């Protein structure tokens, strides 16, 4: 049996730590307790073998050079002032900062958050974000305040930073299946079991395993291929039905959507949980198989390929075993911190590397920087770390949220650019 273990994102919506862990559903509490008792015994046994295997290192193994490790480099005040040129409206920055404050105020103040090669307590980070949320009349004024009151650090990375974008799609939907609306959007199934692995493995902090109980054993949850083949059909888990299998697949990549029903009602849905299976990029699959070149991959190109090859759709999408379950929300989209995202200001990053809720400064380079005009950054602005994603792993990945609708989709779908990341911390 193989258990898939994924990073557990600090989340306000359900727990003070956890990756959008679901609320217990009515009528399932007793069954959930039974699942968890069985799961805990199974996980404990498996972890004993896993830890024993992980502690064996070959005699030739040596720790990596510290010089090659990602670390922070402090900028002096002059370099700080030269760097901070914000290209977006200050009102959106204050809104995003206020949402980070909302999150950080509800987290234990002594909790340590990672910042590359160091850690910072929530109580130290919160005043930085609160100062921004309190307001300033102009972006340049705030930039000068940062350089005078706080310290700007560059993320010094051994590999270049890759910056991508994501958005919230607006999708036609139905409350009932029909000949047109055939592709379900599921809520979290009752038999999905979440196991906090840290209870059995102290070294495995912020990890959760997901599966289901079968014949008294915890096994991996159904894969995307099994779910799309109908293993969950007619069990009452459907939130809505969509009319486009391609958009249904990419909804799972984006993690949220605004559903638009035929009677004019709109419904906001957001990530709730997953089947715990590994994520596989469709673009990577098509590149490896020679169907696309690396330079030609974009969101629109991937959608066009799937639509041009309907007979291959099911097999291709099944290569990504990960499947997302959704929940309805009053306002959104909601990031991994449990607060609404702000277009152009919210970014997704690895919460084991960068501080959830923290303030960053992002510069995104143009892909073609051969002229003086193209040498100017495509994006240069403050942003708040308010989301996470399975594909956004390690210090070299960032994902910028661009909002909802066709324009946001066009910007996000075309973004795959090198960038630079700076972090604002107290002195």
N, C-alpha and C positions, 0 to 999 in steps of 0.2 A: 504494500500500500504506500502511496506517495501522498504526503500532505504538502500543499502549497502554502507557504508562509509569506505574507506581504507586510510592508511597513504600515504601522498604525498611526494615523494622523491625529494630532491633538484636535479634539472636536468639542465644541460647545453645545451642539444640538442635542446630544444624548448623554454624554459623559464628559468629565473634565479631561479625559484622555480616551482616545478611541477613534476609529475611522468611520464616522457616521454609523455607529452601531445601531441597529434597529430597536424600536420600542417593542416590548412584548405585545403580542396580539391577543385579543379577547378569546378566551377558550383554549389557549395553547400553553398556559403557564405550567401546568403539571407535566405536559409532554415535554416542554422545553427543559424542565429540571431533570427529567429522566435522561434526555439526550445529553445534557451536559455532564451528568454523573458518568455515563458510559464513555463520553468523549474524553473526560479528564483522565480516566484510567488508561485509555488507549494512548493518549498523547504522552502521558508520563512514561509508559513503556517504550514508546518510539524514541522519545528524547534521550533516554538512557543510551540507546544504541547510537543515536546521532551525535551526542556529545562525545562519546568514546571515540567515534570516528574522526571528529573534528579536532581532537586534541593531538592526533598523531601528525607530526611534521617530519618531512625527510631531513636527514642530517645535513644536507646541503642548503637548507632553507636559511635565508638571512632577511632581517627586517628591511623594508624599503628605506631608501635614503630620505632623511627628513627634508632635504632641499627639494625633493620632487613632490612633496605632499602639498595639497592646497593649504594656503595660509593667508592671513590678513596682513596688509601692508598699510600703515598709517600715512595719510597725506598731510603735509603741512598746510597752514592756513592759506597761503598764496596759491598752492596747487588746488586746494579745495575750491576757492573762489573762481578759479579759471575753469574748473570742471563743471560746476553746477549751473547749467542752463536748461531750465525746464520749458518744454515746448507745448504744454497742455494747460487748460484752464485751472486756476488754483482752487476753484470751488469743488471740482471733482477730487482733488487731492485731500482737501479737508474732509469731504464726505467719507472717503476711503479710510482716512486716519481715524475718524470717529468710530468706524466699525471695528477697527483693530483695537481701539481702546475698550470698546464694549466687550470684546473677547478677552483681552488681557486682564481686565478687572475681575473677571470671573474665574480666573486660573489661580491656583495657589501662588502667592507672591514669592515664595522661596524656591519655586520650580526653576531648574536650570535649563536654559534653551541653548542648542548648539549654534555656534557661529564659526564654521570651518574648524580651525585648530584651537578654539577656546570655547568657553561657555559663559552665559550671562544670565543672572537671575531676572525673573519677570519684574521684580520690584525696581531693578535698575533700568530695564528697557522701557517700562511704561511711561516715565516722565518725558522721554524723547517723543513718543507718539502723541502723548497728551498735549505737549506744547504745540505740535502741528495742528491737532484737532481744534485747539483753542482759537485758531484763526490768525490770518495775516492778510493784508489788503493786496499784496502783489507777490507773485512767485519769486521775483528777484530779492525781495525783502526776506523771504523765508530762506532762500539760499544763503544770504549773508548771515542770518541767524544760525544756521547750521554750522557754518565755518567758525563762528565766534563762540557758540555755546556747546557744541558737540564735536565729535571727531569723525571724520570720513575715512573709511578704510577701503582699499581696493582688494577684491578677491583675486589673489595671485594663484592661477591655476596652471598645472603642467600641460593641460590640453585646452584648446580654445572653447569658449562658451558658445553653445548652440541655443539660439532663441527661436522658438516657434510661437504660433498663436492659436487660440481657440475662441469659440463663440457660442451663442445660444441659438439653435435653429428654431424656426417657427414652422410648425408642421400641421397639415390637415389631419384630423383624427375623427374617430367615431366611438361612441360608447358601446356599440354592438358590432359584432363581425358581420361582414357582407361580402358579396362578390368583389367589391372594390377594396374594402378595408379588411385585410386578411392577416396583418402582421401585428401580433400582440406586444404591448408594453406591460411588463410584469412588475408587481410589487414583490417584496421579500417573501419567499415561500415559507410556510410554517415549519418545514423540516430542515431548514438551513441552520446549522449549528456553528456558532462562533466560539472559539476557544482561545483564551488569553494565554499564550505560550509562556509568558514570563512567570506564571505561577509554578512552572515546572523547570524552567531554565533561566536562572538569574542573568545569564549573559544575553538572553534573547529579549531584552527590553523592547517595548513598543512593537511587539509582534503578535499577530493573530493568525490562527489557522481556521479554515472554514471547510465544512464537509456536511455529511449527513450520516445517520445511523442506519446500517443495514445488517440484519442478522446479528445484532449485538455488537457490531464493530463500527468504528468511525471510518468512513471512506470518503474520497474526494467527491465534491458535489458534481452534478451533471455538467458536462461540457457544453459549449455553445452549440456544437453540432447536434447533441442529444436534445437540447432545449428547443432548437429551431425545428427539429424533427417531430416535436409534439409531446415530449415526455411530461410537460407541465400543463398541457392543454386541458381545459374544462375542469380545472380544480379551483376556480374562483380567484385566481391571482391576477387576472387581467385588470389593468387600470384603464386602458383604451386600446384601440386598434388603429394602425397606420395603413396608408395605401401604397407605400413605396418601400420595397425591401432594402434599397440602397440607403435611403435616408434613415431607415430603422437601424441599420448597421452603424452608421456614423453618429447616430444619437448616442450610442454606447461609448463612442470615442470622446464626444463633447461633454457628456455627463449631465446635461440638463436640456430642457426644451420648453417652449410655449406651445401647447396643443390648442388648435383652433377647431372647434366643433361646428357642424353645419348649422346649428341653431344660433350661432354667434357668440356662444360662451367660450371663454379662454381659460385654460388650466395650466398652471405652472407646475412642472415636475422637476425633481432634482435627484441626484445620486443618493441611494440609501445603503446599498451593500453590493457585493459581487459574489460570484460562485467560487472565488478564491483561486481560480486557475490562472496560469501565466498569460501575460499579454504578449501578443505577437503583432508586429506592425505589418499591415497589408502592403505598404510601400516597400518594406524590406523584402517581403516574399517575392514581389514582382521584380525587384532589382536582381535578387539572387537567381531567379529563374530566367533572367534575360528578357523579360517582357517589357521592362521599362529601364531607362537610364536614370542614374541618380539625379542628374540635372533636370529631368523632365517631371519628377514626382512633385505633385501638389495635390491639395484636397480635390480640386475640380478634375484633375487628371485621373485620380483614383476613381471618382464617381463615374466619369466618362468610360473608363475601362470596364467597370462592372456592368454598366448599362449596355455596352457594346458586346458583352459576352454573357448573356443571361444564363446560358447552360453551365457556365463555370461559377456562377455567383455562390451557390450553396457550398461548394467545395472550397472556394477561396476564403469566404468569410469564416468557415469552420476552422481554418488554420489558426485563427485567433480564438483560442479556447475560452478566453475570459468573457463573462457575460455579466451585464450590469442590471441590477434591480433598482426601481425608482420609488419615489414617494411624492405625494402632492405637497406643495408648500404655498403659503399665502403670498409670499413675494420672493422674487429671486432674480437670477439664479443664486443658489446658495453654495458657497465654497466649503472646503473641508473644516473651516473654523466655525461653521454654523452661522455665519453672517453673510448678507448679500454681497455680491461682487460688484465692483465699480468698473465700468468700461474704460479701458486704457490705463487704469491705475492698479488693478488687482493682478497679481502674478502668482503662478503656481511654481513651487520649488520643492525640493526634497526636504521634508521636515526633520530628517536626521542630520542634515548638513547646515541648513539655514533656519533662522528663528521664526516659527509661525507667528504672524502678527507684526513682524519687524518691518522697519523702514529701510528701503533700498533705493539706490539710484541706478538706472539702467540706461545704457547706451547701446543701440542696435546699429551695426554698420550696414551699409548698402552692399549688395553682393558684388556689384561692379564699381570699384572705387578708383577708376583710372583717370578721372578728371577732378578738377578742384571742386566742382559742384557735387559730384557723387561722393567725394571724400567727406562731406558733411554727414553726420549720423542720420539714419532714417528715423530713429526714435531717441530722444534724450530727455529723461524725466524721472521724477520720484515715483516710486511704486510701493505698494504694501504687499507683503507675502501673506496671502489669504487663501491659498488653495494648494492642492497637491494632486498627483496622479501617478498611477503605476508606471507609465512611460517616462515620467519626469523624475529620473533617479540619478543620484550622484551630484557632485558639485558643478558639473559642466552643462546642466540643462535648466532652462527656464521656459515657461509658457505664459504668454501675455493674453489676458482676457480682453476681447475687443467689443463685447456687447452682443446685441441681437440683430437679426435681419440680414438682408442681402449684402449691404455694405460691410458689415462686420465679418460676414462669411468670406467676402472677397479679400479683405485685408488679412484675416487669420489664415485662410487657405493658402496664401502665397508666401507666408513668412517662414523662412528657414534660413536664418541669417546668423553670422557671427556677432558676438556682442561682448560687452564688458559689464561687470556687476560691482557696485560699491555698496557698502553697508554703513548706515549711520548709527553710532553707538555713543553712550555717554563718555565723557573724558575720564 
